[in-house]
Amino acid sequence: MKLTEFDPRWLEDNGRKVGIVFTSPTNAKWRQTCFFVPSPRMFACDACRGLDEWKCPHSQSGLVEAAGVDPEWFQGCTVGIAWTVHGPLDFAVLTITPSIDGSAGGLWHGFITNGEIR
């Protein structure tokens, strides 16, 4: 299966691509994330505490919402974890290591290699 079949979207922080969010291959109701930089907090950074924490632009939920995804239906990453991208930032040929493991939440665990979901 191609990653492009799962509505992938870039997660951007100040115009820089810092990760992706895509429809889970095992449950189309949910989205899964993967960050290329140490993943931020799930909801609010220190500067945004006390504000609308779902909309903190520095958090996983804020980056997901900015990508046009409902933040109530995404599986976030452990804070501080980052994946490695090999090759260009192009969904058709994207390779990410190590695997993306959403199994703790009942979602997909697998690899994205040369734009393929395995």
C-alpha positions in Angstrom: 0.0 0.0 0.0 1.2 3.5 -0.8 1.5 6.1 2.0 -0.3 8.5 -0.4 -3.4 6.4 0.0 -3.7 7.3 3.7 -4.1 11.1 3.3 -0.6 12.0 4.6 -0.1 15.6 5.7 2.9 17.5 6.8 3.2 18.7 10.4 4.8 22.1 10.2 6.3 24.4 12.8 7.0 27.9 11.6 7.1 26.6 8.0 9.5 23.8 8.7 8.3 20.2 8.2 8.7 18.5 11.5 6.6 15.4 11.0 3.7 13.7 9.3 0.1 12.7 10.2 -1.7 10.0 8.2 -4.8 7.8 8.4 -4.1 4.6 10.4 -3.9 1.7 8.0 -5.8 -0.5 10.6 -8.5 2.0 11.7 -9.6 4.8 9.3 -11.2 6.7 12.1 -7.8 7.4 13.7 -4.7 9.3 12.5 -1.1 8.4 13.5 1.8 10.8 13.8 5.6 10.6 13.4 8.0 13.4 14.1 11.4 14.1 12.5 12.4 16.2 15.5 12.0 15.4 19.2 8.2 15.3 19.5 6.7 18.1 21.5 4.3 17.8 24.4 0.9 16.4 23.6 -1.2 19.4 24.5 0.4 22.6 25.7 3.9 24.0 26.1 4.9 26.0 29.2 4.1 29.3 27.4 0.6 28.2 26.5 -0.4 26.6 29.8 -3.7 28.1 30.9 -4.8 29.1 27.4 -6.8 26.8 25.0 -4.3 23.9 25.3 -5.8 22.1 22.3 -4.7 25.0 20.2 -1.1 25.5 21.4 0.8 25.8 18.1 3.9 24.2 19.7 2.2 21.0 20.8 1.4 17.8 19.0 -2.4 18.5 19.1 -1.8 22.0 17.8 0.4 20.9 14.9 -2.1 18.2 14.0 -5.0 20.7 14.0 -3.0 23.1 11.9 -2.6 20.3 9.3 -6.4 20.1 9.1 -6.9 17.0 11.3 -9.3 16.8 14.3 -7.0 16.6 17.3 -9.4 14.4 19.1 -8.8 11.5 16.7 -5.0 11.3 16.5 -2.5 9.0 18.3 0.4 11.1 19.5 4.0 10.1 20.1 6.0 9.8 23.3 7.4 13.2 24.1 11.0 13.6 23.0 11.0 10.8 20.4 12.1 11.4 16.8 12.3 9.2 13.7 14.9 9.5 11.0 14.0 10.4 7.4 16.0 8.9 4.6 15.8 10.7 1.3 13.6 13.6 0.2 10.6 14.9 2.0 8.2 13.5 -0.6 5.3 11.2 0.4 5.7 9.2 -2.8 9.3 8.1 -1.8 9.4 8.8 2.0 11.4 6.3 4.1 11.3 6.6 7.9 13.1 4.5 10.5 12.6 2.9 12.9 9.1 1.5 12.6 6.0 3.4 13.7 4.4 1.5 16.6 0.8 2.4 17.3 0.0 -1.0 18.8 -0.3 0.3 22.4 -3.4 2.1 21.3 -4.6 -0.7 19.1 -3.4 0.9 15.9 -0.9 0.1 13.1 2.7 -1.0 13.7 4.9 -1.1 10.7 7.3 0.6 8.4 7.2 3.4 5.8 9.8 2.5 3.1 10.1 4.2 -0.2 6.6 5.6 0.1 5.1 2.2 0.9 3.3 1.2 4.1 4.5 -2.3 5.2 
